[in-house]
Amino acid sequence: MNIVVCVKYVPDATADRRFDESDNTVDRAGVDGLLSELDEYAVEEALKIVEASEGEVTVLTVGPEGAAGAVRKGLQMGAHKGVHVVDDAIHGSDSVATSLVLAKAVRKIGEDGTVDLVLCGMASTDGSMSVVPAMLAERLGLPQVTMASEVSVSGQTVTARRDGDAATETIEATAPLVLSVTDQINEPRYPSFKGIMAAKKKPVESWSLADLEVSAEEVGLSAAWSAVDSFAPRPPRTAGTIVTDEGDGASKLVEFLAGQKFI
């Protein structure tokens, strides 16, 4: 089974994440980045599926030069090859434009053979919108199975368990399809030294918008359906209130909780 895993290079959550004052977009150049944690589960699941049968895993990302780090991490985990779509015109793209570029790239990858599964994480850790898998499925004209907590593959039949707040669903679909997985599906592997060294020899292609036959007018900040008008730094945390219990501690706690509308 041939699988394409869509991954994203995101600002490190432990870093000082901020917006770029020049255009109110997320600063991705001045902040350390890494492969989105939630996408690691998708890479791991793809590797498990291929290891249980046969095929190959291609890691696909869209982003600036630094986004090559997301592809490199996927290759170190065990993916067979990578594709990095990089073009200055993509800067500021929203989910609509991102899904367009990803769909074009998946089709191009599939020119040399069938893509059976397009795997995604449940969301990106910077945007947290969870909409790209559905948009991608629509653009590719494929069925979608999203938010899977467990997946089994038999031939071209994909069975997924989706755990909701009030019920658990079992969904069965036939590949090719778009599949997104949650962070409860597996435990992503750490790249071994052997895997890190092997990744250096694995093929990685770099494509521009022209390679995908996508017009610059279709992507970027000017084509985005939404944009950030303004932003302000989060105010620093203030010292908390210390209450000395002089026999009325419980009533003071209740008053505080009621004042904050917690009760």
C-alpha positions in Angstrom: 0.0 0.0 0.0 1.4 3.4 -1.0 0.8 6.1 1.5 1.3 9.9 1.4 1.5 11.5 4.9 0.8 15.2 5.0 2.9 16.9 7.7 3.4 20.4 8.9 6.4 22.3 10.2 5.2 24.4 13.2 6.7 26.8 15.7 8.0 25.0 18.8 5.3 25.3 21.5 8.1 25.9 24.1 9.5 28.8 22.1 8.4 32.4 22.2 5.8 32.2 19.5 4.7 35.5 18.0 3.3 37.2 14.9 5.2 39.0 12.3 4.4 42.7 12.6 4.9 43.3 8.9 1.8 41.3 7.8 0.3 39.9 11.0 1.1 36.3 10.0 2.8 33.7 12.3 6.5 34.3 12.5 8.0 31.1 11.2 11.5 32.4 10.4 12.5 33.9 13.7 11.2 31.0 15.9 12.5 27.5 16.2 10.3 24.9 14.5 9.7 21.2 14.3 7.4 18.5 12.9 3.9 19.0 14.4 3.6 16.5 17.2 0.1 15.5 16.1 1.5 14.6 12.6 4.0 12.2 14.2 1.1 9.9 14.9 0.1 9.9 11.2 3.7 9.1 10.2 3.8 6.2 12.7 0.5 4.8 11.6 1.6 4.9 8.0 4.8 3.0 8.8 2.9 0.4 10.8 0.5 -0.2 7.9 3.4 -0.6 5.4 5.5 -2.8 7.7 2.5 -5.1 8.1 2.2 -5.6 4.3 4.3 -3.8 1.7 4.5 -0.5 -0.1 6.1 2.8 0.7 5.5 6.0 2.7 6.0 9.5 1.2 6.1 12.5 3.6 4.7 15.6 2.1 4.9 19.1 3.5 4.2 22.7 2.3 6.1 25.5 3.8 9.2 27.7 3.8 12.8 26.5 3.6 12.8 25.5 7.2 9.9 23.1 6.7 12.3 20.6 5.2 12.9 19.7 8.9 9.5 18.1 9.0 10.3 16.0 6.0 13.6 15.0 7.5 12.1 13.9 10.8 9.6 11.7 8.9 12.4 10.1 6.9 14.4 9.5 10.1 11.3 7.7 11.6 11.3 5.4 8.6 9.5 7.0 5.7 10.9 6.1 2.3 10.9 9.5 0.5 9.9 13.1 0.9 8.4 16.0 -1.0 8.7 19.6 0.0 6.5 22.2 -1.7 8.3 25.6 -1.2 7.4 28.8 -2.9 7.5 32.4 -1.6 4.0 33.0 -3.0 2.6 30.4 -0.5 3.4 32.6 2.5 0.2 33.6 4.4 -2.0 30.8 2.8 -5.0 29.7 4.8 -6.5 26.2 5.0 -8.3 26.6 1.6 -5.1 27.4 -0.3 -3.1 24.8 1.7 -5.5 22.0 0.8 -5.3 23.1 -2.9 -1.5 22.8 -2.9 -1.5 19.5 -1.0 -4.1 18.1 -3.4 -2.0 19.1 -6.5 1.1 17.6 -4.9 -0.7 14.3 -4.0 -1.8 14.0 -7.6 1.7 14.6 -8.8 3.1 12.0 -6.5 0.5 9.6 -7.8 1.6 10.0 -11.4 4.2 7.2 -10.9 1.7 4.9 -9.2 -1.5 4.7 -7.2 -1.7 6.6 -3.9 -3.9 4.3 -1.7 -4.0 6.4 1.5 -3.5 10.1 2.3 -2.8 10.2 6.0 -3.0 13.3 8.2 -2.9 14.2 11.8 -6.0 15.3 13.6 -4.9 19.0 13.5 -1.9 21.2 13.4 -0.5 22.3 16.7 -0.3 25.9 15.5 -3.7 26.3 13.8 -5.7 23.6 15.5 -8.5 23.8 12.9 -8.8 20.1 11.8 -10.3 21.1 8.5 -7.5 20.3 6.0 -8.2 16.5 5.8 -11.8 17.2 4.8 -10.9 19.9 2.3 -8.2 17.6 0.8 -10.7 14.7 0.4 -13.1 17.0 -1.4 -10.4 18.3 -3.8 -9.2 14.8 -4.5 -12.7 13.4 -4.9 -12.0 10.7 -2.3 -13.9 9.4 0.7 -12.7 10.6 4.1 -12.4 8.8 7.4 -11.4 11.3 10.1 -10.4 11.4 13.8 -9.6 7.6 13.9 -8.4 6.2 17.2 -7.7 2.8 15.8 -7.1 1.6 12.2 -6.8 -1.8 10.6 -6.1 -2.5 6.9 -7.0 -5.6 5.0 -6.2 -5.4 1.3 -7.9 -2.2 0.2 -10.4 -2.2 3.1 -9.7 0.3 5.9 -11.6 -0.1 9.2 -11.3 2.7 11.7 -12.7 3.3 15.2 -13.7 6.8 16.1 -14.3 7.6 19.7 -16.7 10.4 20.4 -18.0 12.0 23.6 -21.1 9.9 23.8 -20.4 7.0 21.4 -17.8 4.9 19.6 -18.2 4.4 15.8 -16.7 1.8 13.6 -16.2 3.0 10.0 -15.3 0.9 7.0 -14.1 2.3 3.7 -12.3 1.2 0.6 -9.0 2.8 -0.5 -8.1 5.1 -2.0 -9.2 7.5 0.7 -8.1 10.3 3.1 -7.6 9.2 6.7 -6.8 11.4 9.7 -5.8 9.9 13.1 -5.9 11.1 16.7 -3.1 11.2 19.2 -4.5 8.1 20.9 -3.8 5.7 18.0 -0.2 4.8 18.7 3.1 5.8 20.3 5.3 7.4 17.7 8.8 5.9 17.5 12.0 7.9 18.1 14.4 8.0 15.2 17.3 5.6 15.8 20.9 6.5 14.9 20.6 4.1 12.0 17.4 5.8 10.9 19.0 9.2 11.1 21.9 8.2 9.0 19.7 6.4 6.5 17.5 9.4 6.1 20.4 11.3 4.6 20.4 9.1 1.5 16.6 9.0 1.0 15.2 11.0 -2.0 13.6 14.3 -1.3 12.1 16.4 -4.1 11.5 20.1 -3.9 8.5 21.5 -5.9 7.4 25.0 -6.7 3.9 26.2 -7.5 4.8 26.1 -11.2 5.7 22.4 -10.8 2.1 21.8 -9.6 0.5 24.1 -12.1 -0.9 26.3 -9.3 -1.2 30.1 -9.9 0.3 32.4 -7.3 -3.0 34.3 -7.3 -4.7 31.2 -5.8 -2.6 31.1 -2.7 -0.9 33.4 -0.2 -2.2 36.1 2.1 -4.0 38.1 -0.6 -6.1 35.0 -1.5 -6.8 34.0 2.1 -10.5 33.9 3.2 -9.5 35.2 6.6 -6.7 37.3 8.0 -5.5 38.7 11.4 -6.4 42.4 11.7 -4.4 43.1 14.8 -2.7 41.4 17.7 -1.3 42.2 21.1 1.0 40.3 23.5 -0.6 38.3 26.3 -0.4 40.4 29.5 2.0 39.1 32.1 0.5 37.0 34.8 -0.2 38.8 38.1 0.4 37.5 41.5 -2.5 35.5 42.9 -4.5 36.4 46.0 -3.4 34.8 49.3 -6.2 34.0 51.7 -5.4 33.4 55.4 -7.8 31.0 56.9 -9.1 32.5 60.1 -12.0 30.2 60.3 -13.7 31.8 57.3 -11.5 30.3 54.6 -14.3 28.2 53.1 -16.6 31.1 52.7 -13.9 33.3 51.2 -13.1 30.5 48.7 -16.8 30.3 47.8 -17.0 34.1 47.3 -13.9 34.0 45.0 -15.3 31.2 42.9 -18.7 32.9 42.6 -17.1 36.2 41.7 -15.2 34.4 38.9 -18.4 32.7 37.9 -16.9 29.3 38.4 -19.9 28.4 40.5 
